[in-house]
Amino acid sequence: MSGRVRLAVPALVVAVVVVGLIVWVAGQESPPSASEALARAERFTARAESVEYHGEQQIRFSEVAPGEEDVEPTVFEEAAVFPDRARSLVIYDDSLFETLSVDNALYSREA
């Protein structure tokens, strides 16, 4: 193999990878604006019979004392059956808050 061929093969591989990355990144959609995200959610719920989601998060509070940060892990569950039933549960590190909505009545509890 000549010196030119030995250099051409790695250069070709690098070129293919770079072009592939450019095509892939260019094809990525930028995140929607807040108003577009809300519009998408409204369209989704208009067509859906129910929705359910859950997750975990950490809530950071302002410093209690210099250098100390208060972080509270939180778990949440949300579910709704349209148009008249919903449940929301938020479990903090040491407490919980739950709401239930049925027809036109709203119930809540805290512990």
C-alpha positions as CSV (number, residue, x, y, z in Angstrom):
1,M,0.0,0.0,0.0
2,S,1.4,3.4,-0.9
3,G,1.7,6.2,1.6
4,R,-1.1,8.2,-0.1
5,V,-3.5,5.2,0.2
6,R,-2.6,4.7,3.8
7,L,-3.4,8.4,4.5
8,A,-6.5,8.5,2.3
9,V,-8.3,5.6,4.2
10,P,-8.3,7.3,7.6
11,A,-9.1,10.6,6.1
12,L,-12.1,9.1,4.3
13,V,-13.3,7.5,7.5
14,V,-13.0,10.8,9.4
15,A,-14.8,12.6,6.6
16,V,-17.7,10.1,6.7
17,V,-18.0,10.4,10.5
18,V,-18.0,14.2,10.3
19,V,-20.6,14.3,7.6
20,G,-22.7,11.8,9.4
21,L,-22.6,13.9,12.6
22,I,-23.4,17.1,10.7
23,V,-26.5,15.4,9.1
24,W,-27.5,13.9,12.4
25,V,-27.2,17.2,14.4
26,A,-28.8,19.2,11.7
27,G,-31.8,16.8,11.8
28,Q,-32.3,17.3,15.5
29,E,-35.2,19.5,16.3
30,S,-34.6,22.4,18.7
31,P,-36.7,22.3,21.9
32,P,-40.1,23.9,21.4
33,S,-40.9,27.2,23.0
34,A,-43.1,27.3,26.1
35,S,-46.1,28.3,24.1
36,E,-45.6,25.5,21.6
37,A,-45.1,23.0,24.4
38,L,-48.4,24.1,26.0
39,A,-50.2,24.0,22.6
40,R,-48.9,20.4,22.0
41,A,-50.1,19.4,25.5
42,E,-53.5,21.0,24.9
43,R,-53.9,19.1,21.6
44,F,-52.9,15.9,23.3
45,T,-55.3,16.2,26.1
46,A,-58.1,17.3,23.8
47,R,-57.8,13.9,22.0
48,A,-57.0,11.7,25.1
49,E,-59.4,9.9,27.3
50,S,-56.9,9.8,30.2
51,V,-53.4,10.7,31.1
52,E,-51.0,9.5,33.7
53,Y,-47.4,10.4,34.6
54,H,-45.0,10.2,37.6
55,G,-41.5,11.1,38.4
56,E,-39.0,12.2,41.0
57,Q,-37.4,15.6,41.6
58,Q,-35.3,17.4,44.1
59,I,-36.5,20.7,45.4
60,R,-33.7,23.1,46.5
61,F,-34.6,25.7,49.0
62,S,-32.5,28.8,49.7
63,E,-29.7,28.6,52.1
64,V,-30.8,28.0,55.7
65,A,-27.4,29.0,57.0
66,P,-24.3,30.1,55.1
67,G,-22.9,27.2,53.2
68,E,-25.9,24.9,54.0
69,E,-28.3,24.0,51.3
70,D,-31.7,22.4,52.0
71,V,-32.6,19.8,49.3
72,E,-35.8,17.8,49.6
73,P,-36.3,14.7,47.4
74,T,-39.9,14.5,46.0
75,V,-41.9,11.9,44.3
76,F,-45.1,12.8,42.3
77,E,-47.9,10.9,40.6
78,E,-50.6,12.5,38.5
79,A,-53.5,10.8,36.7
80,A,-56.7,12.0,35.1
81,V,-59.7,10.4,33.3
82,F,-61.3,13.1,31.3
83,P,-63.5,15.1,31.8
84,D,-64.2,14.7,35.4
85,R,-61.8,12.7,37.5
86,A,-58.2,13.4,38.6
87,R,-55.7,12.4,41.3
88,S,-52.5,14.1,42.3
89,L,-50.0,12.8,44.9
90,V,-46.8,14.5,46.0
91,I,-44.6,12.8,48.6
92,Y,-41.9,15.0,50.1
93,D,-39.1,13.7,52.3
94,D,-41.3,13.8,55.4
95,S,-44.9,14.6,54.3
96,L,-47.4,14.0,51.5
97,F,-50.1,16.0,49.8
98,E,-52.9,14.4,47.8
99,T,-55.9,15.8,45.9
100,L,-58.8,13.9,44.3
101,S,-61.3,15.5,42.0
102,V,-64.5,13.8,41.1
103,D,-67.3,15.5,39.1
104,N,-67.3,19.0,40.7
105,A,-66.0,18.0,44.1
106,L,-62.3,18.4,45.2
107,Y,-60.9,16.5,48.1
108,S,-57.5,16.9,49.6
109,R,-55.4,15.5,52.4
110,E,-52.1,16.2,53.9
111,A,-49.9,14.1,56.2
